[in-house]
């Protein structure tokens, strides 16, 4: 079992990492379907899957933002697990 101080330091670091990603992330997947000329962003809007056209000059930025969301999601899962461990230790 780990020391609560170590867990709180990890928690603070994860929060910093997540906060740093908040300004430029994009939920969705960028694809280049062979039947279409350009790239598309597929995402959920109001519970429905929507496809939006992505201009060619914006594709690299959109792909980076989409990847950032995936990385941020992993960090959120780690933070949740860490919070659970802290909660268990504080209860003792």
C-alpha positions in Angstrom: 0.0 0.0 0.0 1.3 3.4 -0.9 1.7 6.5 1.2 -1.1 8.9 0.8 1.3 11.8 0.2 2.8 10.0 -2.8 -0.7 9.4 -4.2 -1.6 13.1 -3.7 1.5 14.2 -5.6 0.6 11.8 -8.5 -2.9 13.2 -8.3 -1.6 16.8 -8.6 0.6 15.9 -11.5 -2.3 14.2 -13.4 -4.5 17.2 -12.8 -1.8 19.5 -14.3 -1.4 17.2 -17.3 -5.2 17.1 -17.9 -5.5 20.9 -17.5 -2.7 21.5 -20.0 -4.7 19.5 -22.6 -8.1 21.2 -22.1 -7.6 24.1 -24.5 -7.1 22.1 -27.6 -8.8 18.7 -27.8 -11.4 17.4 -30.2 -13.8 14.5 -29.6 -14.1 12.4 -32.6 -12.3 10.4 -35.3 -10.7 11.8 -38.4 -11.0 9.6 -41.5 -10.3 9.8 -45.2 -12.9 7.5 -46.8 -11.9 6.3 -50.3 -15.3 7.3 -51.7 -14.9 10.9 -50.8 -12.3 13.5 -51.8 -11.5 14.9 -48.4 -11.3 14.1 -44.7 -14.1 13.8 -42.2 -14.6 14.2 -38.5 -17.1 11.7 -37.1 -18.4 12.7 -33.6 -21.5 12.5 -31.4 -23.7 15.7 -31.2 -26.8 15.5 -29.1 -26.6 11.8 -29.0 -26.4 11.3 -32.7 -23.4 10.5 -34.8 -22.6 13.4 -37.1 -20.0 13.7 -39.9 -18.3 17.0 -40.5 -16.0 17.9 -43.4 -12.5 18.9 -42.4 -10.6 21.1 -44.8 -7.3 19.8 -46.1 -5.2 22.5 -44.3 -6.9 21.7 -41.0 -6.4 17.9 -41.1 -3.0 17.8 -39.2 -4.4 20.0 -36.5 -7.6 18.1 -36.2 -5.8 14.8 -36.0 -3.5 16.1 -33.3 -6.5 17.4 -31.3 -8.3 14.1 -31.7 -5.2 12.2 -30.4 -4.9 14.7 -27.5 -8.5 13.8 -26.5 -7.6 10.1 -26.5 -4.5 10.8 -24.3 -6.6 13.0 -22.0 -9.2 10.2 -21.6 -6.4 7.8 -20.5 -5.2 10.4 -18.0 -8.8 10.8 -16.7 -9.1 7.1 -16.1 -5.8 7.0 -14.3 -6.9 10.0 -12.1 -10.2 8.2 -11.3 -8.3 5.1 -10.2 -5.9 7.2 -8.1 -8.8 9.0 -6.5 -10.3 5.7 -5.6 -7.0 4.6 -3.9 -6.8 8.0 -2.0 -10.4 7.6 -0.9 -9.8 4.1 0.5 -6.7 5.3 2.4 -8.4 8.4 3.8 -11.3 6.2 5.1 -8.8 4.1 7.2 
